[in-house]
């Protein structure tokens, strides 16, 4: 078998690795694989489209691949520069470089007359060449072609850039008015760079609000009315590894799992946690810019963790100064420290612009929100610089020529089997073209690559997958982004498809066996199974991609995600509350199911059909 991989970002590298190592896991001949990358180094968007102070919003515990981990001394959240080094170390460790062709763009992909695919590419020498293969993994990523919406009159602004062109603070003119369009994670990062630069004013424009979230579990002050202060030694755990994942998947009854129960529970839990620590359900200390009511639900939302750097610059003008009785009582019992805004320099939140007039003044939509009214009182906005933080479009130019000739190549939007391939053509896989509402793309890309490889080798695996399971892992009702998923549920489903989900007793068995050489693992693994997140390494304890090193990673590095849970939110809101609420619901539903089965058996006995049923 010959397989082409397009793109050397995280998704491309992990796909290449599993294709190259297929003989370790399956009884097959070695796969002839080549990876084509248009840039001169690996890393994808992390190499070419990042900027000063860029940092991952997902933790190292969740983001890194199952069998190659970040250094123990690395911070919880890797810088973009460090993550690029990590990817190169990954390529070194698994000897991926011989199969990687850098500075080699794929110009087109066509279907062969006798089947398969013909990859047309241009090498570093500029010569056009072809390579025939049986399957193609498209790993070119979500963040390539800038999306630039039209703003009439934008030509009146001196400096206009897309975020992909922005690199450092020095690009902001001193004493300038800067407008950032878009309140995604990139927009928040650039707004923070602008407000901490010698600019005069920073305006951040949104369409329908955003859902801010912390990167780490907040460290609230209990009973501040008694003079209590924050604990400076508290180990704040990254919030993306704080969920009790098995509660929402592994031992959740199908009756609950296949409905909106998981989404509704997390929605209630998150809003309750937001209100407890900051007095607002819109987000932790988010007093403005909340999502519209029809989208304010975890089943429809992407959490913005980059907001934590600059939310105090946005919220300060809107934070209540004369709270009501309930809010005063809450603040007396529990609250989080509020960051100070240096020099009272705010980030002015504004509606989306309608146009820029001939004088260079920007005008905004009337959206009926408080920020629209406040902008009217602050005077005109005459931007010296506009940065489009408006995301990217998904384009697959290398399929255009083939599709013009009726060869019918799919795009990522057509990938209707686990968001990886189209049901009638598993030979074209899309790896990494999903976006978790709260989580990370690289580990999900690893699971996608594993399942896609299994399907290429064993077609019956892909044919057995049903779309019924998608309801509990796909985000619902988002108008612009149709590739959103729930990280934990999606990871669990892919592992389930591969028969790679360890049971509790697998955790006990593997932990007991490992405990003979490493004391402590005999009980750590079962506890991690019960209360830990859905780490990819957990899905390598059993199944087709079983890896002996998984036990050491789970019982060592990832055990920290259990020991670092403490305080009101780490131990209570994120651990005890879910175990109590979801655990109780699960037990009730299991007993209901058992009672229903018993009633059916009794009915069969009464009708004399029991033994025929058995």
N, C-alpha and C positions, 0 to 999 in steps of 0.2 A: 504494500500500500504506500502511496505517495500523498503527502499532505502539505499544502502551502499555508503559511500563517502570515497575515498581513498586519503589521504593526508591532513595535517592540516596546509598548508600554507594559504595565504590570500584567494585563490580561494576555498579551502576546507572549511574554516570557514564561508565564506559568503554563500556558497551553503548549508551548514548545517543549517545556520540561516533561510534561506527562506523555506527550507523543513520543519523545525520545526514549522514555523509560517504559514504554508499553510492555516490553517483554518481561519486566519485573513483576507485572501484575496479571498478565494474560498469556495464554499459550498461543502466541502469534509470532510471525516473522518480524524482524525489526522494521519499523516504519521509516521510510525515507522522507524526511521533513526538512523544509527550508523556511526561514523567516525573512520577510522582506520589509525593510524599514526605510522610509524616505529621508529621514534625518541622519545626521552623522554620528549620533550616539543613541543609546537606549534610554528609556524613561518616559517617552510620550509627553503628555501635557506637563508633567512635573519638570521636564527639562526645558521646554520651549515656551511655556505660557504661565510662568510663575513670576513672583515679584518680591521685593524686599520684605523681610520678616515673614514670608509665607510659611505656614505651619499646617500640618494635617489636622483636620477636625475630628478624626477618628483615632483612637488610641493604638499604641504599638501592640497591645495585647490582642486586639481584634483585627488590625489591618494586616499584620505580617502573615506570610504563608505558613501552612501547617508544619512544614519540616525544615524551615530556615527562619530563625527568630532574630529579632533585634538584640543588641547587646543589653545585658542586664543593667548596665550603668546608663543606658540611654534614658532620656526623659520620657514621661508618659506619652507625649505627643511629639513626633519627629518633625524636624524642619523639612522643607521641601528638598534642601540640599542633602540632608542626611538620608532621606528616603531614596534619592537617586543613587547614593553610595550603596544603600542596602540592596537595591535592584541589581547593581553591578556585582556586588558580592554574591548574590543569588546566581547570576549567570556564571560567575567564576566557580562557585561550589559545585554546580551541576554540569559544568563544562558545556555551556550552551553556545559559546562563541563560534565554534566551527560551522554551525547551522545558521548563523545570523549574517545577513547581507545588509550592511549599512549604506546610506546614500544611494539607495536602490528603490526608487518609487515604482509601484505597480501602476501601469498606465491603463490596462484593461484586463478583464477576465472574461473568457468566452467558453462556451460549452463545446466539448470535442464531438466530432461526428460519430464516434463509436462510444460515447459516454465520457464521463470525467470532465475535467476542466483544463483550459489552457491559460496560463498566467503570462501576460505580456508585461515585461518590466524593462526599465532602463538602468543599466549598471553605472557605477561611478565613472566609467570611461565614456559615458554618453551613448553607448551602443544599445540598441533595442534588441532584446532577446525574449525567448519563450521558455516556459517550463510546464510540462504536462503533469497533472496530478489527479488523484481520485476524489479529493475533498479539499475544501478551503475553509480555514478559520479566519473570520473577519474580526480583527482585534484593533481596529484603527481608532476606537474610542469615541466617547460622546462629545469631547471638547476639542474640535478641530476647526470647523468653519464658523467664524464669528457671526452672530445674529445681531443685526443693526437695524432696529425699527426706525421708521421715518419720523423725524421731528421737524416740521416746517420751519424754515428760517435758521436751521443749525449752521448754515454757512456764515452766519453773522458772528459766530464764536471763533476766537483766534486759534484755540487749540482744541481739537476734537480727537479722541482716541478710543479704541476699544480696549477693554481690560487686558486682552492678549498682547497688546503693544506696550502696556505700562510695566515699568520695571522698578522704579525707586522714587523716593520722596523728592529728590532733586528736580524731578520733572514738574513739580508744582511751582508756578511762578510766585515769588515772594510778594505777600500782600494781595494775593489774588482771591477772586471768588470762584470756588470750585463746585461744580454740580456733578454728582454721581447718579447715574440712572440705573436703578435696579437694587433691590434689597436682598439679594441672595448672599451666599457666603463671600463671594468675591467682592460684591458691592460693599459689604460691611468692612472687609479688610482695607479696601482702598479708601473708604470714608475715614477709617481710623488713621491711616497714613496721612491723609489730608489734614485732619484736625490736629494732629501732633506735629505738623509742619508749620512754618511761618506764613500760613495763609490768613486771609482776612475773614473769610466766611466759607462754610461748607454746608451744602444743601444735598440731602439724600432723597431721591424721588422713588415712590412705590406705586404700584397699580392697585393691588387688593390686600395689602398688608403682609405681614410675615409672622412666623412663629419662632420667637427666640428661645434658646435653650442653653443651659450651661454645658461646658465640656466635662466638668467634674461635678460630683454630687455636692451641693452647697453645704457649707459648714455653718449652720445657724447658731445663734446665741439663744440658749434657753434661759428664760426668766431674766431678761435684761433689766427689768424693773428693780431687781435685787442687786444691780451693779455688776452682773456677770459680763465677762468679756470673751471675745473669740479665742478659741484654743489655737495658738500659733503652731502647735505640734501635730495638729490633726492631719491624718493622711487622707486627703480627698481622693476618692476613687473615680477614675473616668466613668462617666455615666453610661457609656455604651457597653460596659461589661458588668453592669449592676443588676440586670434583669434575671429573675428566676426562670430561665428559659424552659426547662422541662415542664414547669407548671402550665405553660401556655401551649405546649406541643406534645411532649412525650407521653405524659399520663393524663392529658385532657381528653375526656370522652369525645368521640367523633361528633356526637350530637352538638356539642359546644364548639369544638375546634373548627368545624366546617361552616360555622355561622359567624356573625359579627361579635361573638362574645369576647374574643381576645382583644379586638379593636376597642370595644366599649369599655372593657375593664381598664386597659391602659389609658384610654381617654380620661376616665374618671380619676384614676390614680395620679396621672400627670397634672391635671388641673387642680386636684386637691393639694398636691405637693407645691405647685406654684403659689397657690393662695396661702398655704400655711407659712411659707418662708418669706413671702414678699407682699402679700395682700392683694394680688391680682392674678386672675386665672389665665390672662392672655399670654403669659410667659414670666419667667423669673425676673422680677423687677421691671417688667415691660408695661409701661403705663400709656403707651401710644403705639399706633401702627399695628394693632392686632388684626388677625384675619377677619374677613367678612364672616358673618354668622353662618352662612350656608357652607362654608369651607372649614370652619373651626372644629375639626374632629381629626383624631390621629389617623383615621382610615383614609383621609384625603390630604394630609399635610406632610411637608418636608420640614424637618426641624433645622433651624439655622443656628449652629453652634458657634460660628464665627462672630455672632452678635455680642458675645460676652466681653469682647475687647472694648466695644464702643457703646454698649447700651446705656451706660450712665450719661454719656454725652447726649443721647437722644431723649432719655426719660426725664432728666432733671427738671426741665421747665413744666412738666406735666405731673410730677409726683405730688400727691396731696399734701398740703401744708396744714390743713385743718381737718383731720380725719374724723369720721363719725365714731360712735361709741364702740361698735363691734371691731373696727379697725384699731382703735386704741387698746382694746383688750387683747387683741391678737399680738400687737407690737409689744405688749407687756409680758406676754408668755413666750413668744418665739419670733425672731426676726433675723435677717442677714445683714451684715455690715454693708452700708451703701458707699460706693466709691465716690471720692470727691472729684469734681470737675475743675481742673486747673484753669485759673484765670477766667472762669465763667464763659469759656468758649465752647459753644454747643455745636452739635450736628443738627441742623434744622430739617426735620422731616417734612416732606412736601408731597402733594399728589403728583401724578404724572403730568408732564408738561403738554400743553396743547400746541404751542408754537412759540417762536421767538420773533418779536416784531423788528421793524426796521432800525430801531434804536438799540437793538441787542438785548432787550429786556425779555426775560422768560415769563410766560404766562402758564398758569396751572389749571387743571380741571377742578370743577366744583364737585367735590365728593361728599360733602355734608359731614366731614369728620373734623375733630378739633384742630388737627394740624393745618387744615385748609384755612380755617379762621385765623389761626395764629400767624400764618404766612402773610396775611393781609395787613397785619399790624407791624410787620418787621421791615417794610419797605421793599422796593423793587429788587429783583434778582437779575443782575447783569453779569453773566458768567464770563470769566476769562478762559476757563477750561471746562470741558465736559468730558466725562469718562463714561462710556457705555459699558456697564457691568450687566449686560443683557443676555449672557449665555451664548449658546452655540446652536447651529443647525446640524442635523444629521444628514450628511450627503455621502453617497457612494459612487463617485464619478467613474470608478473603474468598471462599474456594471452598466453604464449608460449606453455604450456602443452595442453591447449584447442585447439589452432590452429594446433598443431601437429596431433590432432585427428579429424581435419576437422570441428571444431565448428565455425570457421570463425568469430573471434572477430576482430573489426576494430582497427586501431590506429588513432592518431590525424591527420595523413595525409589523412585518408579516410573520415574525417568529412566534408562532402560536403554541409551540410545545415548550413549556417551561421558560419562555422568553429566550430560547436558544436557537431553534431552527423551525422552519415551516414544515408542517406535518407531512407534506408530500416530497420533501427534499432535505433529508438529514445530512447530505453531503456539504451543505453550506451552513456553517455554524456562526452565530454572532456571540462572541464572548465579551462580557463586560458592558453590554448595552442595557443595563438596568441601573436604577438609582434607589437606594434604600432611604426610606423616610428618616431613619435613624440608624446609622451603621457605616459600612465601608464597602466600596466596590471591589477592591482586590481579592478579599477572601471569597466573595460570592463568585468572582470570575474563576477562582480555583475550582470551586465545586461545579460550576458550569462546564469547565474543561474536562473534569473527570467524567461527568455524565455524558457529554458529547462523545468522548473517546469510547466509552462503553457502548454507545449506540452504534458507532462506526464498526466496532468489532462484533457486537452482538445486536443486530437490528431488532430482534424481538424485544429488547429492553425499551427502546423508544416507542415501539408500537403498542406497548402495554400501558403507556401513560395516559391518564385521563385529564381533561380540562376541569373536571369537577373540583379538584383540589385547589384550583387557582383562587377561589373566592376568599380563602383565608390568608393568602400571602400577597395578593396584589392590592395596591392602593386603589381606592374607588373614587370616581367622580372628578378627577382632576382634568380640567379642560385642555391644558397645554401639554402636560407631560403624561404620556400613557404608559411609561415604563417604570413606574414607581412600585416598590415592593417593601414589605415588612422584613427587615433583615433576618431576625430570628426565625420567623415562620418559613421564609423562603429557603434559608440554609437547611432547616430541618427537613423540608419537603424534598430538596435535591438529594440529601443524604438518605432519606427514606426510599427514594426511587432507586438508589444504588444498593439498598440493603446494608447500609453502613451506619445505622443508628444503634449504638450500644444500649442494651437494656440495663436496668439497675443492677441486675445480677451479673451482667458482664463487667460492670464497674467493680462489684465485689470480688469476682473471680480474678480479674486482671490485677486489681489492687492487692489481693491476698498473695498472688504469685510473686508480684514485684516486691512486696513487703519483706520477703526473705532476704533480699539483697539491700533494700533501701527501707529501713524502718520508717513507718509513718504512712507509706503509700497505701497500706492495706485499708486505712480508713479515709485517707484524703480523697481517693478517687471516687468512692461512693458519695461522699459529701459534695464534691465538685459536680458530679452527675446531677444531684438533687437541686443544687442551688446556684450552679454556675451558668454562664452565658453559653450560647451555641458556638463555641470555638471550633474552627475547622479541625484542629488536632483531635478533638473529641470524636470526630467521625473517621479517625484512622486507627482506632482501637480494634475495630472489627471491620469486616467488609472487604471488598475487592482491593482497596488501596491500604490495607492494614500495614502499619509501620511500627517497628519495635521501639523507636525513639519516642513515640507518642506518650507513653507512660511517664517518662522523665520530664517532658515539657509540661504535662498536665499537673503532675505532683510537685513540680518545682516552680517555674516562672508563673504559670497560670494560677497556682494556689494563692499567689499574692492577691488576686482579685477577690478572694474570700476573706483573707486575714485583714485586709484594709477596709472592710466594711465596718463602720462604727458610727455612733451617734444617732440622732433622731432620724436622719434620712438614710444613711447607709445601712443601719441595722433594722430600723423600724419600718419606715415608709417603703423602702425598696426590698425588704426581705420578709419581715414578719407579716405585714399587711397582705402582700400577695399570697404568701403561703396560707394565711388564714382564710382569705376570701375565696381564692381560686381552689385551694385544697378542699374546703368545705363544699363548694359547688360540685367539684369533681366527685367527691365521695357520694353526695346525694344522687347525682346522675348515674353513677355506677350501681347504686342500690336500686334506683328506679328501673334500670335496665335488667338487673338480676330478678327483680320482682315481676317485671313484665314477662321475662322468659319463663319464670315459674308458673305464672298464670296460664301462659300458652301450653305448657306441659300438662298442667292439671286439666285444661280444656281438652287436650288431645286424649288423655286417659279416660275422661268422661265419655268421649265420643268413640272410644275404642280404637283410636288411630295412633296412639302414642308410639307403639313399636314400629309402625310404618314410618313415622316421622324420624325416629331414632335411626 
